[in-house]
Amino acid sequence: MKSIIGIDIGGSKTAVVEGTFDGQILNRSEIPTSATVPFEQTLPILASAVRKTLQQAESSGNQVAAISVSIGGPIDISEGVVHEPPHLSGWHGVRLRDRLQEQFPSLPVHIEHDGNAGALAEFYFGVGREIERLQHLIFLTLGTGLGAGIIVNGRILHGASDTAGEVGRLIVSSATNAGPWESFSSGVGMVRLASEMFSSRWTSNTPVHELIEAVLRCDKDATAVAHAVGQWLGRGLALLVDTLNPEFIVLGTLGVVLGEHLLAPAREMLSDLALPRAVAACKIVPTTFGKQIGDVASLMAAYNDQQIKGCKQK
């Protein structure tokens, strides 16, 4: 069986997986990203994890066809260059594809923005498998930060400089210095709102997982914070729905873990602000893959590349 080595690079952890050409995860390991450490110090650790996964694939009789990377932007996708992602300060200017290609010269290396990769995962193997002729989809990472992958007319939208989907920068408040959408609707935004709404209880240094755990316990204050995050989420969704008229907006991490605590106020705000016809055509749902979305998304740079699609096996 032919397979793909996927690398999902986040700000705190990196997952290395082996997956099939139909989106099934066969093996998985995880290493710290060490985001502030210079990339050259991280590369040997990353390469070792990839080699271990390659050995596991070979021992299972699988033939690895490519290495596929999902990473937050901004990046130059065609050149595989990481520019200045705010969550990876030690990786700025890294020619990631070339450096991995040097380590694994027998395998093609493909790079994709993590928002785009999430959108492709849903399009090919998530909601796209359930909806005949799905053409228009937006995936929101909705984790520590906020980015998007946008599929229009059945194709991923990269834009002129590979920066399409940087929706976290959208301005959704008219208040002076209020900040972009990401500063309200993300893990960082949730902490910010909590510290402003309940300053005697939470600060700007509160770990977001503490807030999430409190919401899931139905803590009154934390639930109020989640409701506020959801309302801000809905404001941004209204801009996307009116502009792009998608069939689905699929939400990543926070949409999965907070569920209706976040989705209900988001949908209500969306209905209040966006064109009714566009709202009626769009479903707002958490990712099909739950917490595994990053693993499946990591395979998509290779899967979506026309040069190796002929390798796909059922």
LUMTI-272765 format. One record per residue (C-alpha): residue number from 1; y, z, x. Coordinates in Angstrom, 3 decimals. Layout:
BEGIN
+------+----------+----------+----------+
: resi :    north :       up :     east :
+------+----------+----------+----------+
:  NUM :        Y :        Z :        X :
...
+------+----------+----------+----------+
//
This chain:
BEGIN
+------+----------+----------+----------+
: resi :    north :       up :     east :
+------+----------+----------+----------+
:    1 :    0.000 :    0.000 :    0.000 :
:    2 :    3.473 :   -0.850 :    1.235 :
:    3 :    6.023 :    1.966 :    1.179 :
:    4 :    9.577 :    2.914 :    2.170 :
:    5 :   10.887 :    5.777 :    4.278 :
:    6 :   13.902 :    7.166 :    2.427 :
:    7 :   16.585 :    9.381 :    3.970 :
:    8 :   18.879 :   11.286 :    1.610 :
:    9 :   21.766 :   12.693 :    3.655 :
:   10 :   23.786 :   15.446 :    1.996 :
:   11 :   26.405 :   17.823 :    3.306 :
:   12 :   24.006 :   20.749 :    3.770 :
:   13 :   20.510 :   19.231 :    3.814 :
:   14 :   18.778 :   15.951 :    4.508 :
:   15 :   15.535 :   14.932 :    2.818 :
:   16 :   13.129 :   12.467 :    4.419 :
:   17 :   10.609 :   10.969 :    2.018 :
:   18 :    7.964 :    8.300 :    1.791 :
:   19 :    8.108 :    6.431 :   -1.504 :
:   20 :    6.528 :    3.434 :   -3.147 :
:   21 :    8.163 :    0.249 :   -4.374 :
:   22 :    7.935 :    1.572 :   -7.924 :
:   23 :    9.913 :    4.715 :   -7.150 :
:   24 :    7.086 :    7.230 :   -6.680 :
:   25 :    7.560 :    9.895 :   -3.999 :
:   26 :    4.472 :   10.375 :   -1.814 :
:   27 :    5.683 :   12.781 :    0.896 :
:   28 :    8.809 :   14.843 :    1.435 :
:   29 :   10.333 :   17.044 :    4.124 :
:   30 :   13.759 :   18.611 :    4.497 :
:   31 :   15.989 :   19.472 :    7.441 :
:   32 :   19.495 :   20.977 :    7.701 :
:   33 :   22.219 :   18.336 :    7.972 :
:   34 :   24.496 :   20.401 :   10.274 :
:   35 :   27.419 :   18.359 :    8.971 :
:   36 :   30.016 :   19.644 :   11.439 :
:   37 :   27.809 :   19.137 :   14.498 :
:   38 :   28.337 :   15.851 :   16.392 :
:   39 :   25.925 :   13.207 :   15.141 :
:   40 :   24.389 :   12.655 :   18.593 :
:   41 :   23.057 :   16.226 :   18.482 :
:   42 :   21.625 :   15.686 :   15.003 :
:   43 :   20.020 :   12.294 :   15.642 :
:   44 :   16.972 :   13.579 :   17.604 :
:   45 :   16.141 :   16.054 :   14.817 :
:   46 :   16.509 :   13.363 :   12.163 :
:   47 :   14.456 :   10.851 :   14.150 :
:   48 :   11.700 :   13.428 :   14.638 :
:   49 :   11.502 :   14.038 :   10.883 :
:   50 :   11.294 :   10.300 :   10.250 :
:   51 :    8.532 :    9.881 :   12.852 :
:   52 :    6.525 :   12.668 :   11.259 :
:   53 :    6.818 :   10.977 :    7.870 :
:   54 :    5.803 :    7.656 :    9.404 :
:   55 :    2.708 :    9.289 :   10.887 :
:   56 :    1.807 :   10.770 :    7.492 :
:   57 :    2.167 :    7.337 :    5.916 :
:   58 :   -0.043 :    5.707 :    8.532 :
:   59 :   -2.693 :    8.406 :    8.215 :
:   60 :   -2.810 :    7.653 :    4.475 :
:   61 :   -3.349 :    3.960 :    5.197 :
:   62 :    0.099 :    2.914 :    3.968 :
:   63 :    2.237 :    0.224 :    5.581 :
:   64 :    5.904 :    1.221 :    5.834 :
:   65 :    8.135 :   -1.796 :    5.160 :
:   66 :   11.614 :   -0.353 :    5.809 :
:   67 :   13.868 :    2.643 :    6.320 :
:   68 :   16.347 :    3.257 :    3.509 :
:   69 :   19.345 :    5.617 :    3.698 :
:   70 :   21.496 :    7.140 :    0.959 :
:   71 :   24.696 :    8.792 :    2.179 :
:   72 :   28.076 :    9.767 :    0.744 :
:   73 :   31.067 :    7.561 :    1.417 :
:   74 :   33.280 :    6.086 :    2.472 :
:   75 :   30.926 :    3.801 :    4.385 :
:   76 :   30.775 :    0.143 :    5.379 :
:   77 :   27.536 :   -0.832 :    3.665 :
:   78 :   26.985 :   -4.231 :    5.267 :
:   79 :   27.567 :   -2.864 :    8.781 :
:   80 :   25.992 :    0.544 :    8.148 :
:   81 :   29.013 :    2.428 :    9.501 :
:   82 :   29.949 :    5.915 :    8.307 :
:   83 :   33.728 :    6.208 :    8.208 :
:   84 :   35.231 :    9.574 :    7.230 :
:   85 :   33.148 :   11.302 :    4.540 :
:   86 :   34.777 :   14.703 :    3.976 :
:   87 :   31.409 :   16.484 :    3.777 :
:   88 :   30.148 :   15.105 :    7.146 :
:   89 :   32.899 :   15.801 :    9.661 :
:   90 :   30.552 :   15.412 :   12.633 :
:   91 :   29.506 :   11.918 :   11.524 :
:   92 :   32.857 :   10.123 :   11.409 :
:   93 :   32.724 :    6.625 :   12.895 :
:   94 :   28.936 :    6.691 :   13.391 :
:   95 :   27.179 :    3.313 :   13.367 :
:   96 :   24.300 :    4.840 :   11.466 :
:   97 :   22.245 :    1.734 :   10.836 :
:   98 :   22.426 :    0.661 :   14.488 :
:   99 :   21.558 :    4.122 :   15.785 :
:  100 :   18.521 :    4.352 :   13.494 :
:  101 :   17.529 :    0.790 :   14.343 :
:  102 :   17.498 :    1.747 :   18.022 :
:  103 :   15.121 :    4.593 :   17.218 :
:  104 :   12.840 :    2.456 :   15.007 :
:  105 :   13.166 :   -1.152 :   16.213 :
:  106 :   10.108 :   -2.414 :   14.291 :
:  107 :   11.549 :   -1.483 :   10.866 :
:  108 :   14.592 :   -2.909 :    9.049 :
:  109 :   17.159 :   -0.212 :    8.242 :
:  110 :   19.230 :   -0.366 :    5.045 :
:  111 :   22.222 :    1.824 :    4.109 :
:  112 :   23.705 :    2.508 :    0.662 :
:  113 :   26.351 :    4.816 :   -0.801 :
:  114 :   24.675 :    7.748 :   -2.566 :
:  115 :   26.432 :    7.038 :   -5.855 :
:  116 :   25.309 :    3.416 :   -5.780 :
:  117 :   21.796 :    4.510 :   -4.833 :
:  118 :   21.661 :    6.877 :   -7.810 :
:  119 :   22.819 :    4.116 :  -10.142 :
:  120 :   20.178 :    1.744 :   -8.807 :
:  121 :   17.455 :    4.387 :   -9.181 :
:  122 :   18.349 :    4.847 :  -12.839 :
:  123 :   18.713 :    1.109 :  -13.411 :
:  124 :   15.323 :    0.201 :  -11.961 :
:  125 :   13.185 :    3.277 :  -12.615 :
:  126 :   15.087 :    5.618 :  -14.955 :
:  127 :   16.891 :    4.753 :  -18.187 :
:  128 :   16.597 :    1.075 :  -17.246 :
:  129 :   12.837 :    1.215 :  -17.809 :
:  130 :   13.364 :    2.419 :  -21.364 :
:  131 :   16.187 :    0.067 :  -22.404 :
:  132 :   15.509 :   -3.645 :  -22.646 :
:  133 :   18.115 :   -5.802 :  -20.875 :
:  134 :   20.276 :   -2.879 :  -19.730 :
:  135 :   23.381 :   -4.363 :  -18.078 :
:  136 :   26.116 :   -1.714 :  -17.787 :
:  137 :   25.535 :    1.744 :  -16.287 :
:  138 :   27.516 :    4.367 :  -14.388 :
:  139 :   25.904 :    7.137 :  -12.340 :
:  140 :   27.981 :   10.185 :  -11.385 :
:  141 :   26.728 :   12.277 :   -8.466 :
:  142 :   28.371 :   15.416 :   -9.928 :
:  143 :   27.257 :   17.715 :   -7.137 :
:  144 :   29.408 :   19.451 :   -4.549 :
:  145 :   31.763 :   16.490 :   -4.947 :
:  146 :   32.098 :   13.619 :   -7.401 :
:  147 :   31.307 :    9.976 :   -6.732 :
:  148 :   29.899 :    7.133 :   -8.779 :
:  149 :   27.685 :    4.093 :   -8.701 :
:  150 :   28.697 :    1.356 :  -11.119 :
:  151 :   26.440 :   -1.398 :  -12.417 :
:  152 :   28.185 :   -4.236 :  -14.245 :
:  153 :   26.332 :   -7.210 :  -15.690 :
:  154 :   23.142 :   -5.965 :  -14.044 :
:  155 :   24.559 :   -5.819 :  -10.508 :
:  156 :   25.809 :   -2.951 :   -8.390 :
:  157 :   29.571 :   -3.026 :   -7.835 :
:  158 :   30.539 :   -2.531 :   -4.185 :
:  159 :   34.122 :   -3.792 :   -4.300 :
:  160 :   36.156 :   -5.544 :   -1.605 :
:  161 :   35.822 :   -2.702 :    0.921 :
:  162 :   32.661 :   -0.947 :   -0.335 :
:  163 :   34.788 :    1.768 :   -1.933 :
:  164 :   34.129 :    0.976 :   -5.599 :
:  165 :   32.895 :    4.141 :   -7.269 :
:  166 :   35.197 :    6.629 :   -5.537 :
:  167 :   36.064 :    7.969 :   -8.987 :
:  168 :   36.573 :   11.526 :   -7.789 :
:  169 :   40.028 :   10.401 :   -6.715 :
:  170 :   41.104 :    9.516 :  -10.268 :
:  171 :   44.080 :   11.528 :  -11.494 :
:  172 :   43.213 :   13.175 :  -14.799 :
:  173 :   46.044 :   15.720 :  -15.043 :
:  174 :   49.793 :   15.229 :  -15.208 :
:  175 :   50.490 :   18.675 :  -13.766 :
:  176 :   52.227 :   18.652 :  -10.381 :
:  177 :   49.760 :   18.846 :   -7.474 :
:  178 :   46.906 :   19.466 :   -9.915 :
:  179 :   44.560 :   17.362 :   -7.850 :
:  180 :   42.120 :   14.554 :   -8.566 :
:  181 :   39.191 :   14.511 :  -11.008 :
:  182 :   36.806 :   15.857 :   -8.335 :
:  183 :   38.903 :   19.030 :   -8.067 :
:  184 :   37.983 :   19.871 :  -11.688 :
:  185 :   34.571 :   18.256 :  -12.239 :
:  186 :   32.264 :   19.087 :   -9.335 :
:  187 :   30.779 :   22.109 :   -7.642 :
:  188 :   34.029 :   22.543 :   -5.740 :
:  189 :   35.985 :   22.132 :   -8.958 :
:  190 :   33.857 :   24.683 :  -10.773 :
:  191 :   34.583 :   27.282 :   -8.096 :
:  192 :   38.275 :   26.425 :   -8.213 :
:  193 :   38.499 :   26.830 :  -11.982 :
:  194 :   36.518 :   30.078 :  -11.875 :
:  195 :   38.876 :   31.563 :   -9.270 :
:  196 :   41.893 :   30.553 :  -11.374 :
:  197 :   40.516 :   31.633 :  -14.762 :
:  198 :   38.910 :   34.906 :  -13.615 :
:  199 :   40.605 :   35.781 :  -10.317 :
:  200 :   39.483 :   39.407 :  -10.452 :
:  201 :   35.848 :   38.314 :  -10.487 :
:  202 :   35.548 :   35.111 :   -8.464 :
:  203 :   37.395 :   33.641 :   -5.491 :
:  204 :   37.671 :   30.226 :   -3.891 :
:  205 :   34.860 :   31.296 :   -1.533 :
:  206 :   32.371 :   32.127 :   -4.268 :
:  207 :   29.132 :   30.138 :   -3.791 :
:  208 :   28.745 :   27.693 :   -6.663 :
:  209 :   25.123 :   28.753 :   -7.193 :
:  210 :   26.371 :   32.195 :   -8.254 :
:  211 :   28.425 :   30.612 :  -11.003 :
:  212 :   25.557 :   28.383 :  -12.087 :
:  213 :   23.178 :   31.340 :  -12.276 :
:  214 :   25.725 :   33.244 :  -14.358 :
:  215 :   26.090 :   30.321 :  -16.768 :
:  216 :   22.319 :   30.108 :  -17.187 :
:  217 :   22.303 :   33.841 :  -18.011 :
:  218 :   24.872 :   33.029 :  -20.732 :
:  219 :   27.480 :   35.182 :  -19.026 :
:  220 :   30.596 :   34.914 :  -21.210 :
:  221 :   33.095 :   34.273 :  -18.391 :
:  222 :   30.891 :   31.801 :  -16.543 :
:  223 :   30.171 :   29.939 :  -19.776 :
:  224 :   33.922 :   29.604 :  -20.320 :
:  225 :   34.252 :   28.116 :  -16.841 :
:  226 :   31.438 :   25.614 :  -17.512 :
:  227 :   33.132 :   24.655 :  -20.788 :
:  228 :   36.397 :   23.998 :  -18.928 :
:  229 :   34.590 :   21.898 :  -16.308 :
:  230 :   32.968 :   19.954 :  -19.136 :
:  231 :   36.330 :   19.284 :  -20.777 :
:  232 :   37.740 :   17.953 :  -17.524 :
:  233 :   34.590 :   15.895 :  -17.107 :
:  234 :   35.200 :   14.390 :  -20.543 :
:  235 :   38.763 :   13.427 :  -19.635 :
:  236 :   37.539 :   11.408 :  -16.682 :
:  237 :   34.668 :    9.931 :  -18.672 :
:  238 :   37.193 :    8.626 :  -21.174 :
:  239 :   38.905 :    6.608 :  -18.433 :
:  240 :   35.574 :    5.127 :  -17.339 :
:  241 :   34.405 :    4.360 :  -20.866 :
:  242 :   37.655 :    2.664 :  -21.849 :
:  243 :   37.804 :    0.674 :  -18.611 :
:  244 :   34.180 :   -0.338 :  -18.024 :
:  245 :   32.534 :    0.001 :  -21.467 :
:  246 :   29.131 :    1.161 :  -20.109 :
:  247 :   25.930 :    1.588 :  -22.094 :
:  248 :   25.000 :    4.740 :  -20.156 :
:  249 :   26.759 :    7.297 :  -17.999 :
:  250 :   24.080 :    9.249 :  -16.138 :
:  251 :   25.002 :   12.584 :  -14.577 :
:  252 :   23.601 :   14.039 :  -11.377 :
:  253 :   23.141 :   17.618 :  -10.184 :
:  254 :   25.432 :   19.691 :  -12.415 :
:  255 :   24.467 :   17.636 :  -15.443 :
:  256 :   20.839 :   18.557 :  -14.794 :
:  257 :   21.220 :   22.275 :  -14.067 :
:  258 :   23.928 :   23.089 :  -16.637 :
:  259 :   22.783 :   20.739 :  -19.398 :
:  260 :   24.608 :   21.167 :  -22.707 :
:  261 :   26.860 :   23.891 :  -21.277 :
:  262 :   28.580 :   20.971 :  -19.552 :
:  263 :   27.596 :   17.954 :  -21.641 :
:  264 :   28.638 :   19.227 :  -25.078 :
:  265 :   32.336 :   19.807 :  -24.204 :
:  266 :   32.356 :   16.598 :  -22.153 :
:  267 :   31.111 :   14.520 :  -25.083 :
:  268 :   33.583 :   16.203 :  -27.445 :
:  269 :   36.522 :   15.456 :  -25.151 :
:  270 :   35.305 :   11.900 :  -24.611 :
:  271 :   35.173 :   11.313 :  -28.380 :
:  272 :   38.719 :   12.664 :  -28.755 :
:  273 :   40.228 :   10.476 :  -26.029 :
:  274 :   38.341 :    7.180 :  -25.707 :
:  275 :   38.116 :    4.123 :  -27.947 :
:  276 :   35.669 :    4.933 :  -30.764 :
:  277 :   33.871 :    1.595 :  -30.424 :
:  278 :   33.361 :    2.148 :  -26.685 :
:  279 :   32.231 :    5.746 :  -27.225 :
:  280 :   29.693 :    4.645 :  -29.826 :
:  281 :   28.179 :    2.188 :  -27.352 :
:  282 :   27.752 :    4.747 :  -24.547 :
:  283 :   25.208 :    7.541 :  -24.080 :
:  284 :   25.990 :   10.465 :  -21.759 :
:  285 :   22.767 :   11.880 :  -20.297 :
:  286 :   21.508 :   13.852 :  -17.275 :
:  287 :   19.528 :   11.893 :  -14.723 :
:  288 :   15.971 :   10.944 :  -15.659 :
:  289 :   14.731 :   12.300 :  -12.332 :
:  290 :   16.131 :   15.813 :  -12.523 :
:  291 :   16.323 :   17.472 :   -9.127 :
:  292 :   14.353 :   14.585 :   -7.594 :
:  293 :   17.186 :   12.076 :   -8.067 :
:  294 :   18.209 :   12.202 :   -4.389 :
:  295 :   14.662 :   11.441 :   -3.245 :
:  296 :   14.272 :    8.397 :   -5.485 :
:  297 :   17.818 :    7.217 :   -4.750 :
:  298 :   17.090 :    7.284 :   -1.027 :
:  299 :   14.647 :    4.394 :   -1.498 :
:  300 :   17.146 :    2.124 :   -3.220 :
:  301 :   18.979 :    0.593 :   -0.258 :
:  302 :   15.739 :   -1.050 :    0.829 :
:  303 :   14.411 :   -1.730 :   -2.648 :
:  304 :   17.568 :   -3.515 :   -3.728 :
:  305 :   17.780 :   -5.684 :   -0.636 :
:  306 :   16.634 :   -9.236 :   -1.348 :
:  307 :   15.130 :   -9.633 :    2.119 :
:  308 :   12.267 :   -7.237 :    1.440 :
:  309 :   11.842 :   -7.399 :   -2.347 :
:  310 :    8.884 :   -9.678 :   -1.811 :
:  311 :    7.072 :   -6.679 :   -0.344 :
:  312 :    6.953 :   -4.890 :   -3.699 :
:  313 :    3.467 :   -4.161 :   -4.888 :
:  314 :    2.322 :   -2.755 :   -8.225 :
+------+----------+----------+----------+
//
